[in-house]
Amino acid sequence: MNIEKNLAAKVKEAVQKHYEVELENFEFQPTRKDFEGDITLVVFPMLKQIKTNPAQLADTIGKYLESEVEEVARYNVVQGFLNIVISDEYYIDFFNEVKDREDFGILLPQSDASGIMVEYSSPNTNKPLHLGHIRNNLLGYSVSEILKAAGNEVYKVQVINDRGIHICKSMVAWQKFGNGETPESTGLKGDKLVGNYYVKFDQEYKKEIAQLQEAGKSEDEAKAEAPIFVEAQEMLRKWEANDPEVVKLWSTMNQWVYDGFDKTYQTLGVDFDKNYYESETYLLGKDNVQKGLEDGVFFKKEDGSVWIDLSDEGLDEKIVLRSDGTAVYMTQDIGTAIQRFADFDINQMVYTVGNEQEYHFKVLFLILKKLGYEWADALYHLSYGMVDLPSGKMKSREGTVVDADDLIREMAETAKSISEELGKLDGYSEAEKEDLYRIIGLGALKYYILKVDPRKRILFNPEESVDFQGNTGPFIQYTYARIQSILRKADFDTSAELSSDFKFHEKEKELIKQIQLFPETVGLAAENHSPALIANYVYELVKSFNSFYQNVPILGVDDESEKIFRVQLSAVVANLIKSGFGLLGIEVPERM
């Protein structure tokens, strides 16, 4: 039972009955702590429709609610605010209903659930995953889990960018300088090995450019004529012509990278239902462009290139096919979107891509709509800001990116040093310690990134993220472990229901009110594609629990019914921490 929905209906009834006005919008908010009440109705905005004294209006509505809504115990009016006191019986019934529900707030997909595809990660196969990929992966995975929890059927996919000149650069450098080394012979992950040759290519390319400029070439001429770059271009031509030797090398080196990616994904705790490969999708879309040309959606310029004019929509002209008939990224994105709706029973799609691509997706969605695809209205660009480090911006070519594997390892090391300083690990085996460091380190990383609104840029500070105080993952994990310790000590039957005459401590009631917000928060997070709403909900829940813990004895209370209830209340909070963190892809430790 949603008390606010019931109250909203009755507020409208009261206004209709007493003032003959069809009320449009009004707002409930939690009652401020210095006033008596649970829910407050803000009366001032109603005065636009109802010409009366605000205190009188609040009192009239309050009287009506008190007589018509069983759960309303009493009310008070403070200036233009109607503070409504909800009966303890309502909270008792609510708690008895949810105390044994591990799935509270989580919906299973319904038989008519809408299918939603979430695309994330989508790396290039010329380098390892880096810090920017971590934010992308964490966002995409978490949004997928939140959409599932809101009752949707969700499919997670990525497009692996495994073709193009950047891939050939790593291949050429390996051929020239690699001496046949492999991941097995070097002990390196395959993505690291290939990434090293991408950096090597750039180093050699810069040397050749400098030499050509010394010989009198302009910078542009030197860049175009550098022998190593010419070799990479030739290799790309051979790949597109299906040259057996080039394709074999390409397959081998890409497989090294795929294997490396898989290890990183496993460590990071993300997964996919399907991988799309650009080498298989880059020709998609050309037929759709041809049909759009026939239907007048696109137009052809004198040089034979095909364009769309979006100036009526406030954008500009966009090329969709080059004059030589080859595709651009937009072409294959058009074709891939259409292919995905054929591959899966979906009616929505979410693209997790950085905010530098916002224009691209505006154009893509408009083109698909003009091509007649109704589902184009349900395409969403989950746009996110960059991740910076105190040391500055990262560059892949120069090898100055923060490698994802290295960062994850560093987070575990940071968790280890802080945990050892705090001296909380007596009785742990070495294996248990290492697992705990991993859980804390990853939890710190994920929470620090996901607690921020996706659209905002982040300055990531590893040390700050592994703090056991404040709005951090480890602080919340520690609270969960503390509750597990309480539950282990509660060696008595805790199954009894709350009796109807139970009297709450104010801290207990505050905690129950916070618990009630979880299902609504999951719904809002799904609607807004925002894991930050879940992260900050869990933090508020934990703050409320810690206030309860510091003010109210749990196992040390004499009254048996109070002791049982407080253990049950602690267990419900622990379950919500675990559920909320599960939606963020964060594990919780049983002990810390």
Buried (B, 14 or more C-beta within 10 A) or exposed (E): EEBEEBBBEBBBBBBEEBBEBEBEEBEBEEBEEEEEBBBBBBBBEBEEBBEEEBBEBBBBBBEBBBEBBEBBBBBBBBEBBBBBBBBBBBBBBBBBEBBEEEEBBBBEBEEEBBBBBBBBBBBBBBBBBBBBBBBBBBBBBBBBBBBBBBBBBBBBBBBBBBBBEBBBBBBBBBBBBBEEBBBEEEEBBBBBBBBBBBBBBBEBBBEBBEEBBEEEBEEEEBBBEBEBBEBBBBBBEBBEEEBEEBBEBBEEBBEBBBEBBBEBBEBBBBEBEEBBBBBBBBEBBBEBBEEBBEEEBBEEEEEEBBBBEBEEEEBEEBBBBBEEEEBBBBBBBBBBBBBBBEBBEBBBBBBBBBBEBEEBBBBBBBBBBBBEBEBBEBBBBBBBBBBBBEEEEBEBBEBEBBBBBBBBBBBBBBBBEBBEEEEBBEEBEEEEBEBBBBBBBBBBBBBBBBBBBBEEEBEBEBEEBBBBEEBBBBBBBBBBBBBBEBBEEBEEEBEEBBEEEBEBBEBBBBBBBBBBBBBBBBBBBBEBBBBBBBBBBBBBBBBBBBEBBEEBEBEEBEEEEBBBBBBBBBBBBBBBBBBBBBBBBBBBBEBB
